[in-house]
Amino acid sequence: MTAFWDTSAVLHLCVPGQASSRARALFKSATPVVWWVTRVEIHSALTRLHREGALSDAAYQASGLRLSAMLSGWKEILPVEAVRECALEQLGRFPLRAADALQLAAALVWSRRKPQGRRFVSNDLRLGSAARELGFEVLEV
């Protein structure tokens, strides 16, 4: 079974010591689906954590290698008009920031707007709550 992974959940898989064995198993069990900009958001977060001293040089390098390894195994939802229009709808419905509305819209486009029975993996409480309200099965990792 596939699952949509938001940036907050994928980021935990990249940083050494952050991911649970459950999260790693879930990511490997089926093709993960992510929003097109997820790679940029993760790289931004890793760079910021490294710059702030929260990631050592070795952890930063290991995180980058993990991200690179994941890239070939996931499916990306591309930035098409349907995602933008859906994101605009979600901004009117939920108290989300633009990036989170785009994540949620990408998941809705992936599910063909039928989220019931589809998994949405997130560590973001606000985004997870919106996904749950729409009918996704939200998993925290």
GUNUGU-987728 format. One record per atom (N, C-alpha, C, O): x, y, z; residue in one letter; atom name. Coordinates in Angstrom, 3 decimals, always signed. Atoms other than C-alpha are relative to their C-alpha. Layout:
BEGIN
- X	Y	Z	A	CA
...
This chain:
BEGIN
- +0.839	-1.177	+0.000	M	N
- +0.000	+0.000	+0.000	M	CA
- +0.887	+1.244	+0.000	M	C
- +1.896	+1.293	+0.703	M	O
- -0.749	-1.251	+0.030	T	N
- +1.259	+3.488	-0.813	T	CA
- -0.481	+0.915	+1.117	T	C
- -1.551	+0.713	+1.691	T	O
- +0.362	-1.004	-0.999	A	N
- +1.210	+6.395	+1.592	A	CA
- +0.599	+1.325	-0.426	A	C
- +1.690	+1.375	-0.995	A	O
- -0.527	-1.335	+0.254	F	N
- +1.614	+10.122	+1.193	F	CA
- +0.797	+0.428	+1.219	F	C
- +0.296	+0.359	+2.342	F	O
- -0.889	-0.453	-1.073	W	N
- +4.525	+11.441	+3.282	W	CA
- +0.210	+1.499	-0.136	W	C
- +0.647	+1.975	-1.184	W	O
- -0.310	-1.421	+0.043	D	N
- +4.733	+15.109	+4.161	D	CA
- +1.453	+0.202	+0.426	D	C
- +2.103	-0.721	+0.918	D	O
- -1.409	-0.302	-0.276	T	N
- +8.084	+16.816	+4.670	T	CA
- +0.388	-0.282	+1.441	T	C
- +1.484	-0.780	+1.696	T	O
- -0.335	+0.195	-1.413	S	N
- +7.934	+16.646	+8.467	S	CA
- +0.307	-1.461	+0.314	S	C
- +1.160	-1.752	+1.152	S	O
- -0.225	+1.421	-0.249	A	N
- +7.779	+12.856	+8.365	A	CA
- +1.260	-0.502	-0.708	A	C
- +2.030	-1.272	-0.132	A	O
- -1.184	+0.434	+0.741	V	N
- +10.434	+12.349	+5.680	V	CA
- +1.267	+0.530	+0.661	V	C
- +2.286	-0.159	+0.700	V	O
- -1.162	-0.596	-0.652	L	N
- +12.801	+14.697	+7.508	L	CA
- +0.510	-0.891	+1.135	L	C
- +1.719	-1.051	+1.304	L	O
- -0.416	+0.878	-1.101	H	N
- +12.815	+12.353	+10.515	H	CA
- +0.765	-1.223	-0.501	H	C
- +1.636	-1.739	+0.200	H	O
- -0.725	+1.139	+0.560	L	N
- +13.987	+9.528	+8.254	L	CA
- +1.414	+0.373	-0.423	L	C
- +2.302	-0.479	-0.455	L	O
- -1.316	-0.449	+0.471	C	N
- +16.921	+11.604	+7.040	C	CA
- +0.994	+0.208	+1.130	C	C
- +2.179	-0.086	+0.975	C	O
- -0.902	-0.369	-1.084	V	N
- +18.353	+12.680	+10.379	V	CA
- +0.354	-1.231	+0.838	V	C
- -0.541	-1.899	+1.357	V	O
- -0.405	+1.164	-0.791	P	N
- +20.399	+9.979	+12.146	P	CA
- -0.580	+0.052	+1.416	P	C
- -0.491	+1.068	+2.106	P	O
- +0.533	+0.114	-1.349	G	N
- +18.694	+8.800	+15.322	G	CA
- -1.400	+0.550	+0.181	G	C
- -1.956	+0.446	+1.275	G	O
- +1.336	-0.591	-0.125	Q	N
- +15.372	+10.520	+14.601	Q	CA
- -1.126	-0.959	-0.375	Q	C
- -2.228	-0.853	+0.162	Q	O
- +1.063	+0.862	+0.511	A	N
- +13.442	+7.773	+12.809	A	CA
- -0.165	-1.257	+0.844	A	C
- +0.812	-1.892	+1.240	A	O
- +0.298	+1.244	-0.702	S	N
- +11.744	+4.935	+14.616	S	CA
- +0.100	-1.159	-0.986	S	C
- +0.059	-0.958	-2.200	S	O
- -0.040	+1.173	+0.873	S	N
- +12.014	+1.407	+13.279	S	CA
- -1.336	-0.137	-0.732	S	C
- -1.380	-0.611	-1.868	S	O
- +1.327	+0.033	+0.641	R	N
- +8.261	+1.654	+12.561	R	CA
- -0.018	+0.913	-1.217	R	C
- -0.546	+0.544	-2.266	R	O
- -0.026	-0.953	+1.110	A	N
- +8.846	+4.712	+10.370	A	CA
- +0.816	-0.546	-1.160	A	C
- +0.393	-0.460	-2.313	A	O
- -0.844	+0.564	+1.063	R	N
- +11.663	+3.047	+8.440	R	CA
- -0.703	-1.150	-0.705	R	C
- -0.646	-1.261	-1.930	R	O
- +0.716	+1.138	+0.590	A	N
- +9.584	-0.094	+7.914	A	CA
- -1.162	+0.480	-0.864	A	C
- -1.392	-0.055	-1.949	A	O
- +1.123	-0.542	+0.757	L	N
- +6.576	+1.921	+6.764	L	CA
- +0.474	+0.612	-1.311	L	C
- -0.161	+0.425	-2.348	L	O
- -0.531	-0.631	+1.202	F	N
- +8.685	+3.889	+4.291	F	CA
- +0.427	-1.051	-1.022	F	C
- +0.265	-0.852	-2.226	F	O
- -0.487	+1.057	+0.893	K	N
- +10.144	+0.662	+2.857	K	CA
- -1.095	-0.939	-0.473	K	C
- -0.923	-1.635	-1.473	K	O
- +1.025	+1.005	+0.292	S	N
- +6.893	-1.312	+2.802	S	CA
- -0.748	+0.243	-1.306	S	C
- -1.297	-0.697	-1.879	S	O
- +0.695	-0.322	+1.246	A	N
- +5.418	+0.472	-0.223	A	CA
- +0.569	+1.294	-0.550	A	C
- +1.303	+2.008	+0.133	A	O
- -0.516	-1.209	+0.630	T	N
- +6.159	+3.264	-2.628	T	CA
- -0.516	+1.245	+0.709	T	C
- -1.725	+1.478	+0.735	T	O
- +0.435	-1.261	-0.617	P	N
- +6.094	+6.570	-0.730	P	CA
- -0.327	+1.037	-1.080	P	C
- +0.310	+1.082	-2.133	P	O
- +0.400	-1.078	+0.899	V	N
- +4.375	+9.503	-2.426	V	CA
- +0.267	+1.310	+0.734	V	C
- -0.091	+1.457	+1.902	V	O
- -0.329	-1.294	-0.603	V	N
- +5.600	+13.056	-1.777	V	CA
- -0.347	+1.120	-0.959	V	C
- -0.501	+0.898	-2.160	V	O
- +0.212	-1.197	+0.791	W	N
- +4.919	+16.572	-2.992	W	CA
- +1.305	+0.369	-0.697	W	C
- +2.378	+0.121	-0.147	W	O
- -1.137	-0.337	+0.848	W	N
- +7.300	+17.839	-5.685	W	CA
- +1.076	+0.812	+0.716	W	C
- +2.258	+0.641	+0.418	W	O
- -0.959	-0.889	-0.656	V	N
- +8.972	+20.406	-3.392	V	CA
- +0.575	-0.592	+1.286	V	C
- +1.385	+0.053	+1.951	V	O
- -0.462	+0.623	-1.247	T	N
- +9.606	+17.989	-0.505	T	CA
- +1.518	-0.055	+0.093	T	C
- +2.085	+0.228	+1.148	T	O
- -1.467	+0.082	-0.021	R	N
- +13.246	+17.496	-1.474	R	CA
- +0.622	+1.354	+0.354	R	C
- +1.596	+1.411	+1.104	R	O
- -0.516	-1.344	-0.291	V	N
- +13.830	+21.272	-1.361	V	CA
- -0.237	+0.343	+1.468	V	C
- +0.653	+0.880	+2.127	V	O
- +0.315	-0.296	-1.395	E	N
- +12.091	+21.610	+2.021	E	CA
- +0.917	-0.779	+0.945	E	C
- +1.377	-0.239	+1.951	E	O
- -0.884	+0.807	-0.854	I	N
- +14.153	+18.774	+3.500	I	CA
- +1.422	+0.542	-0.048	I	C
- +2.074	+0.686	+0.987	I	O
- -1.357	-0.544	+0.122	H	N
- +17.404	+20.156	+2.139	H	CA
- +0.117	+1.319	+0.770	H	C
- +1.126	+1.568	+1.430	H	O
- +0.021	-1.261	-0.741	S	N
- +16.489	+23.561	+3.566	S	CA
- +0.078	-0.250	+1.507	S	C
- +0.857	+0.393	+2.211	S	O
- +0.009	+0.296	-1.438	A	N
- +15.751	+22.084	+6.995	A	CA
- +1.343	-0.566	+0.456	A	C
- +1.853	-0.183	+1.509	A	O
- -1.286	+0.596	-0.371	L	N
- +18.952	+20.015	+7.038	L	CA
- +1.103	+1.058	+0.023	L	C
- +1.938	+1.075	+0.928	L	O
- -1.011	-1.056	+0.057	T	N
- +21.062	+23.007	+6.006	T	CA
- -0.130	+0.951	+1.186	T	C
- +0.867	+1.353	+1.787	T	O
- +0.235	-0.889	-1.146	R	N
- +19.449	+25.203	+8.669	R	CA
- +0.456	-0.666	+1.299	R	C
- +1.114	-0.028	+2.121	R	O
- -0.408	+0.711	-1.215	L	N
- +19.972	+22.552	+11.376	L	CA
- +1.525	-0.080	+0.103	L	C
- +2.086	+0.053	+1.191	L	O
- -1.464	+0.063	+0.017	H	N
- +23.618	+22.196	+10.342	H	CA
- +0.595	+1.369	+0.323	H	C
- +1.519	+1.478	+1.130	H	O
- -0.487	-1.371	-0.224	R	N
- +24.169	+25.967	+10.259	R	CA
- -0.163	+0.407	+1.463	R	C
- +0.691	+1.096	+2.021	R	O
- +0.272	-0.354	-1.400	E	N
- +22.620	+26.295	+13.744	E	CA
- +0.746	-0.892	+0.993	E	C
- +0.674	-0.671	+2.202	E	O
- -0.774	+0.872	-0.874	G	N
- +24.852	+23.528	+15.106	G	CA
- -0.778	-1.183	+0.566	G	C
- -0.246	-1.935	+1.382	G	O
- +0.801	+1.126	-0.484	A	N
- +22.027	+21.043	+15.736	A	CA
- +0.384	-1.300	-0.695	A	C
- +0.095	-2.383	-0.186	A	O
- -0.527	+1.166	+0.711	L	N
- +23.581	+18.675	+13.178	L	CA
- +1.504	+0.171	-0.173	L	C
- +1.972	+1.194	-0.674	L	O
- -1.454	-0.024	+0.208	S	N
- +27.274	+17.876	+13.210	S	CA
- +0.291	-0.151	-1.491	S	C
- -0.604	-0.451	-2.281	S	O
- -0.378	+0.199	+1.395	D	N
- +29.205	+17.738	+9.950	D	CA
- -0.305	-1.426	-0.438	D	C
- -0.827	-1.642	-1.532	D	O
- +0.225	+1.407	+0.340	A	N
- +28.995	+13.935	+10.014	A	CA
- -1.498	-0.309	-0.128	A	C
- -1.906	-1.022	-1.045	A	O
- +1.446	+0.236	+0.053	A	N
- +25.241	+13.917	+10.742	A	CA
- -0.614	+0.679	-1.222	A	C
- -1.534	+0.146	-1.843	A	O
- +0.488	-0.714	+1.184	Y	N
- +24.653	+16.482	+8.002	Y	CA
- +0.311	-0.799	-1.261	Y	C
- -0.543	-0.940	-2.136	Y	O
- -0.385	+0.815	+1.157	Q	N
- +26.564	+14.347	+5.491	Q	CA
- -0.835	-1.273	-0.075	Q	C
- -1.294	-1.662	-1.149	Q	O
- +0.800	+1.226	-0.037	A	N
- +24.734	+11.200	+6.604	A	CA
- -1.448	+0.280	-0.397	A	C
- -2.076	-0.523	-1.087	A	O
- +1.369	-0.376	+0.344	S	N
- +21.394	+12.991	+6.301	S	CA
- -0.153	+0.212	-1.501	S	C
- -1.136	-0.220	-2.104	S	O
- +0.028	-0.211	+1.449	G	N
- +22.193	+14.082	+2.759	G	CA
- +0.056	-1.300	-0.773	G	C
- -0.618	-1.456	-1.792	G	O
- -0.087	+1.315	+0.653	L	N
- +23.141	+10.534	+1.817	L	CA
- -1.314	-0.758	+0.120	L	C
- -1.747	-1.409	-0.830	L	O
- +1.301	+0.665	-0.181	R	N
- +19.895	+9.192	+3.274	R	CA
- -1.042	+0.598	-0.933	R	C
- -1.819	-0.127	-1.555	R	O
- +0.943	-0.656	+0.894	L	N
- +17.897	+11.760	+1.353	L	CA
- +0.236	-0.451	-1.440	L	C
- -0.716	-0.779	-2.148	L	O
- -0.323	+0.436	+1.364	S	N
- +19.698	+10.855	-1.881	S	CA
- -0.457	-1.428	-0.257	S	C
- -0.957	-1.739	-1.338	S	O
- +0.429	+1.391	+0.146	A	N
- +18.981	+7.176	-1.300	A	CA
- -1.514	-0.121	-0.117	A	C
- -2.016	-0.999	-0.819	A	O
- +1.463	+0.054	+0.035	M	N
- +15.279	+7.876	-0.772	M	CA
- -0.573	+0.518	-1.312	M	C
- -1.647	+0.084	-1.731	M	O
- +0.532	-0.660	+1.195	L	N
- +14.872	+9.971	-3.930	L	CA
- -0.422	-0.983	-1.087	L	C
- -1.451	-0.789	-1.735	L	O
- +0.309	+0.930	+1.088	S	N
- +14.914	+7.026	-6.302	S	CA
- -1.182	-0.899	+0.323	S	C
- -1.751	-1.524	-0.571	S	O
- +1.068	+0.913	-0.378	G	N
- +12.291	+5.146	-4.326	G	CA
- -1.356	+0.635	+0.194	G	C
- -2.325	-0.064	+0.492	G	O
- +1.301	-0.608	-0.238	W	N
- +9.539	+7.705	-4.056	W	CA
- -0.607	+0.555	-1.283	W	C
- +0.084	+0.792	-2.275	W	O
- +0.741	-0.595	+1.118	K	N
- +6.889	+9.050	-6.404	K	CA
- -0.346	+1.430	+0.390	K	C
- -0.793	+1.683	+1.509	K	O
- +0.292	-1.409	-0.271	E	N
- +6.458	+12.823	-6.668	E	CA
- -1.278	+0.443	-0.699	E	C
- -1.527	+0.090	-1.851	E	O
- +1.151	-0.656	+0.593	I	N
- +3.227	+14.699	-7.246	I	CA
- +0.496	+1.331	-0.554	I	C
- +1.008	+2.167	+0.191	I	O
- -0.557	-1.167	+0.682	L	N
- +4.132	+17.388	-9.764	L	CA
- -0.861	+1.243	+0.186	L	C
- -2.046	+1.142	+0.502	L	O
- +0.711	-1.267	-0.204	P	N
- +3.164	+21.083	-9.574	P	CA
- -0.915	+0.342	-1.186	P	C
- -0.563	+1.142	-2.053	P	O
- +0.975	-0.240	+1.063	V	N
- +0.124	+21.052	-11.833	V	CA
- -1.101	+0.933	+0.515	V	C
- -1.220	+1.174	+1.716	V	O
- +1.073	-0.945	-0.343	E	N
- -2.839	+23.439	-11.898	E	CA
- -0.961	-0.585	+1.036	E	C
- -1.441	+0.138	+1.910	E	O
- +0.936	+0.627	-0.945	A	N
- -5.018	+20.944	-10.006	A	CA
- +0.504	+0.094	+1.439	A	C
- -0.293	+0.240	+2.365	A	O
- -0.562	-0.124	-1.353	V	N
- -2.649	+21.079	-7.024	V	CA
- -0.171	+1.435	+0.498	V	C
- -0.572	+1.651	+1.642	V	O
- +0.134	-1.397	-0.415	R	N
- -2.656	+24.877	-6.955	R	CA
- -1.446	+0.334	+0.355	R	C
- -1.701	+0.955	+1.387	R	O
- +1.409	-0.292	-0.258	E	N
- -6.446	+25.104	-7.173	E	CA
- -0.481	-0.690	+1.275	E	C
- -1.226	-0.104	+2.061	E	O
- +0.374	+0.738	-1.211	C	N
- -6.881	+22.455	-4.491	C	CA
- +0.615	+0.650	+1.239	C	C
- -0.032	+0.715	+2.284	C	O
- -0.652	-0.677	-1.126	A	N
- -4.386	+24.259	-2.227	A	CA
- -0.757	+1.264	+0.384	A	C
- -0.913	+1.560	+1.568	A	O
- +0.779	-1.198	-0.279	L	N
- -6.387	+27.462	-2.551	L	CA
- -1.283	-0.346	+0.760	L	C
- -1.692	+0.377	+1.668	L	O
- +1.199	+0.460	-0.711	E	N
- -9.487	+25.558	-1.458	E	CA
- +0.323	-0.339	+1.453	E	C
- -0.441	-0.005	+2.358	E	O
- -0.358	+0.430	-1.353	Q	N
- -7.671	+24.124	+1.566	Q	CA
- +0.322	+1.195	+0.899	Q	C
- +0.077	+1.151	+2.105	Q	O
- -0.283	-1.205	-0.784	L	N
- -6.521	+27.586	+2.663	L	CA
- -1.284	+0.636	+0.517	L	C
- -1.295	+1.237	+1.592	L	O
- +1.277	-0.517	-0.443	G	N
- -10.150	+28.610	+2.866	G	CA
- -0.689	-0.894	+1.017	G	C
- -1.578	-0.453	+1.745	G	O
- +0.648	+0.986	-0.869	R	N
- -11.079	+25.496	+4.796	R	CA
- +0.720	-0.237	+1.318	R	C
- +0.082	-0.473	+2.344	R	O
- -0.814	+0.331	-1.171	F	N
- -8.214	+24.990	+7.262	F	CA
- +0.999	+1.113	+0.299	F	C
- +1.392	+1.843	-0.612	F	O
- -1.007	-1.020	-0.356	P	N
- -5.789	+27.269	+9.175	P	CA
- +1.420	-0.491	-0.310	P	C
- +2.199	-0.790	+0.594	P	O
- -1.293	+0.522	+0.453	L	N
- -2.763	+26.180	+7.124	L	CA
- +0.834	+1.105	-0.628	L	C
- +0.307	+2.102	-1.121	L	O
- -0.910	-0.862	+0.747	R	N
- +0.282	+27.951	+5.776	R	CA
- +0.018	-0.498	-1.444	R	C
- -0.420	-1.612	-1.732	R	O
- +0.005	+0.327	+1.423	A	N
- +0.800	+27.951	+2.018	A	CA
- +0.679	-1.334	-0.291	A	C
- +0.134	-2.159	-1.025	A	O
- -0.726	+1.246	+0.275	A	N
- +3.387	+25.154	+2.020	A	CA
- -0.785	-1.216	+0.471	A	C
- -0.791	-2.248	-0.201	A	O
- +0.791	+1.126	-0.498	D	N
- +1.147	+22.922	+4.138	D	CA
- -1.242	-0.218	-0.856	D	C
- -1.641	-1.359	-1.087	D	O
- +1.157	+0.137	+0.884	A	N
- -1.863	+23.643	+1.929	A	CA
- +0.398	-0.705	-1.296	A	C
- -0.370	-1.501	-1.835	A	O
- -0.486	+0.676	+1.199	L	N
- +0.216	+22.556	-1.058	L	CA
- +0.278	-1.480	+0.265	L	C
- -0.002	-2.324	-0.586	L	O
- -0.214	+1.411	-0.372	Q	N
- +1.256	+19.347	+0.752	Q	CA
- -1.340	-0.741	+0.004	Q	C
- -1.471	-1.816	-0.581	Q	O
- +1.317	+0.627	-0.108	L	N
- -2.387	+18.569	+1.532	L	CA
- -0.654	-0.125	-1.375	L	C
- -1.270	-1.145	-1.683	L	O
- +0.560	+0.045	+1.348	A	N
- -3.469	+19.424	-2.004	A	CA
- +0.662	-1.087	-0.840	A	C
- -0.016	-1.786	-1.594	A	O
- -0.699	+1.059	+0.734	A	N
- -0.801	+17.131	-3.455	A	CA
- -0.532	-1.373	+0.421	A	C
- -0.717	-2.258	-0.415	A	O
- +0.553	+1.269	-0.480	A	N
- -2.129	+14.322	-1.259	A	CA
- -1.404	-0.230	-0.546	A	C
- -1.763	-1.353	-0.899	A	O
- +1.359	+0.134	+0.547	L	N
- -5.676	+15.019	-2.419	L	CA
- +0.031	-0.319	-1.489	L	C
- -0.765	-1.131	-1.960	L	O
- -0.135	+0.310	+1.423	V	N
- -4.609	+15.013	-6.076	V	CA
- +0.449	-1.447	-0.169	V	C
- -0.066	-2.160	-1.030	V	O
- -0.458	+1.390	+0.046	W	N
- -2.754	+11.741	-5.480	W	CA
- -1.154	-0.967	+0.258	W	C
- -1.250	-2.004	-0.398	W	O
- +1.111	+0.888	-0.363	S	N
- -5.885	+10.215	-3.918	S	CA
- -1.226	+0.202	-0.891	S	C
- -2.270	-0.411	-0.672	S	O
- +1.120	-0.342	+0.886	R	N
- -8.094	+11.611	-6.684	R	CA
- -1.191	+0.521	+0.789	R	C
- -2.353	+0.264	+0.471	R	O
- +0.981	-0.624	-0.903	R	N
- -9.916	+13.512	-3.934	R	CA
- -0.901	-1.014	+0.704	R	C
- -2.032	-0.716	+1.088	R	O
- +0.700	+1.048	-0.746	K	N
- -10.975	+10.249	-2.331	K	CA
- +0.970	-0.521	+1.066	K	C
- +1.542	-1.599	+0.911	K	O
- -1.021	+0.344	-0.995	P	N
- -8.800	+10.152	+0.812	P	CA
- -0.356	-1.177	+0.925	P	C
- +0.524	-1.701	+1.607	P	O
- +0.379	+1.096	-0.883	Q	N
- -10.789	+7.463	+2.653	Q	CA
- +0.812	-1.252	-0.349	Q	C
- +0.884	-1.666	-1.506	Q	O
- -0.821	+1.188	+0.187	G	N
- -8.548	+4.436	+3.152	G	CA
- +1.420	+0.282	-0.457	G	C
- +2.209	-0.647	-0.626	G	O
- -1.365	-0.367	+0.418	R	N
- -5.427	+6.346	+2.075	R	CA
- +0.780	+0.490	+1.211	R	C
- +0.235	+1.166	+2.084	R	O
- -0.861	-0.388	-1.118	R	N
- -2.509	+6.877	+4.446	R	CA
- +0.689	+1.329	-0.274	R	C
- +1.132	+1.607	-1.388	R	O
- -0.671	-1.297	+0.041	F	N
- -1.072	+10.315	+5.181	F	CA
- +0.947	+0.009	+1.188	F	C
- +0.502	+0.016	+2.336	F	O
- -1.009	+0.080	-1.059	V	N
- +2.180	+10.243	+7.167	V	CA
- +0.521	+1.394	+0.281	V	C
- +1.021	+2.075	-0.615	V	O
- -0.361	-1.372	-0.347	S	N
- +2.942	+13.437	+9.067	S	CA
- +0.338	+0.104	+1.481	S	C
- -0.225	-0.609	+2.311	S	O
- -0.300	-0.363	-1.386	N	N
- +4.498	+14.794	+12.250	N	CA
- -0.471	+1.409	+0.305	N	C
- -0.174	+1.945	+1.372	N	O
- +0.507	-1.355	-0.143	D	N
- +2.798	+18.156	+11.784	D	CA
- -1.443	-0.080	+0.498	D	C
- -2.322	-0.571	-0.210	D	O
- +1.321	+0.146	-0.615	L	N
- -0.207	+18.411	+14.112	L	CA
- -1.101	+0.705	-0.787	L	C
- -2.163	+0.124	-1.010	L	O
- +1.022	-0.750	+0.731	R	N
- -2.096	+21.096	+12.175	R	CA
- -0.302	-0.641	-1.353	R	C
- -1.465	-0.793	-1.728	R	O
- +0.186	+0.633	+1.306	L	N
- -1.538	+19.449	+8.791	L	CA
- -0.646	-1.371	+0.157	L	C
- -1.542	-1.733	-0.606	L	O
- +0.584	+1.312	-0.258	G	N
- -2.315	+16.011	+10.190	G	CA
- -1.474	+0.092	+0.361	G	C
- -2.276	-0.738	-0.068	G	O
- +1.398	-0.202	-0.386	S	N
- -5.541	+17.298	+11.713	S	CA
- -0.865	+0.295	-1.222	S	C
- -1.966	-0.242	-1.349	S	O
- +0.745	-0.314	+1.222	A	N
- -6.660	+18.752	+8.375	A	CA
- -0.151	-1.250	-0.872	A	C
- -1.224	-1.511	-1.416	A	O
- +0.052	+1.234	+0.797	A	N
- -5.787	+15.509	+6.583	A	CA
- -1.000	-0.988	+0.595	A	C
- -1.766	-1.624	-0.129	A	O
- +0.937	+0.904	-0.684	R	N
- -7.709	+13.501	+9.171	R	CA
- -1.444	+0.445	-0.236	R	C
- -2.317	-0.383	-0.497	R	O
- +1.340	-0.528	+0.215	E	N
- -10.740	+15.773	+8.811	E	CA
- -0.498	-0.280	-1.428	E	C
- -1.696	-0.454	-1.651	E	O
- +0.362	+0.299	+1.386	L	N
- -10.682	+15.155	+5.053	L	CA
- -0.249	-1.484	-0.230	L	C
- -0.828	-1.870	-1.246	L	O
- +0.242	+1.437	+0.133	G	N
- -10.735	+11.398	+5.634	G	CA
- +1.233	-0.866	-0.147	G	C
- +1.113	-2.087	-0.247	G	O
- -1.214	+0.802	+0.071	F	N
- -7.095	+10.332	+5.398	F	CA
- +0.208	-0.752	+1.306	F	C
- -0.227	-0.303	+2.366	F	O
- -0.482	+0.689	-1.190	E	N
- -5.743	+7.756	+7.814	E	CA
- +1.362	+0.613	+0.314	E	C
- +2.328	+0.373	-0.410	E	O
- -1.231	-0.722	-0.302	V	N
- -3.066	+9.870	+9.490	V	CA
- +0.864	-0.836	+0.936	V	C
- +0.411	-1.299	+1.982	V	O
- -0.981	+0.734	-0.789	L	N
- +0.035	+8.119	+10.811	L	CA
- +1.102	+0.954	+0.398	L	C
- +1.647	+1.676	-0.437	L	O
- -1.130	-0.794	-0.484	E	N
- +2.595	+9.866	+12.983	E	CA
- +1.185	-0.922	+0.182	E	C
- +1.040	-2.040	+0.676	E	O
- -1.210	+0.822	-0.117	V	N
- +6.160	+8.587	+12.887	V	CA
- +1.077	+0.735	+0.758	V	C
- +2.168	+0.200	+0.955	V	O
